[in-house]
């Protein structure tokens, strides 16, 4: 599966509208931001598409992958968008990484942890935010936003001082690098002290 695919999932009170651009998308964020609600709505629609209050609009089939039988479930999913909620430990395994790399699906994975076995792009890590609340009978509108933005600077910046949280090997490494560029390098002696060094 290639290209961009738009997913709209909604009820009378809640709406998610987002586009997927790559085969792996990661959703992160604090509790109560709507991550699990999104997965639950998709699961409800998949289980009962004609009788559910949930409406799903997408050019591809959407599925939820969960539990210990994930391999069997995944074998039946082709050319689809597969959603996986946090708490499914199999997403951290090398077996899962191998399996999904030979499929033609897109994957949307909710996880607050790093997933080092998966080849995803930092550009496809998103959070969910509520854009508006219009009363109890209106829709809440949810959108995805990039957590890591492309903040490429137009000109070269040369810092005056480099502050390192670490006071051990990390500081020694950066101090050595900074000395090559005639930069001052100081250790904050812990992350709680960084703010103090920035202000004084």
Secondary structure, DSSP 8 states (H G I E B T S, - for coil): --S-EEEEEE-SSEEEEEEE-SSEEEE---TTSSHHHHHHHHHHHHH-TTT-S-EEE-SSEEEE--STTHHHHHHT--SEEEEE-TT-GGGGSHHHHHHHTTS--EEEEE-SS--TTS---GGGEEEEEEEEE--TTS-EEEEEEESS-----SS----SEEEES-SSHHHHHHHHHHHHTT-EEEE-SSGGGHHHHHH-
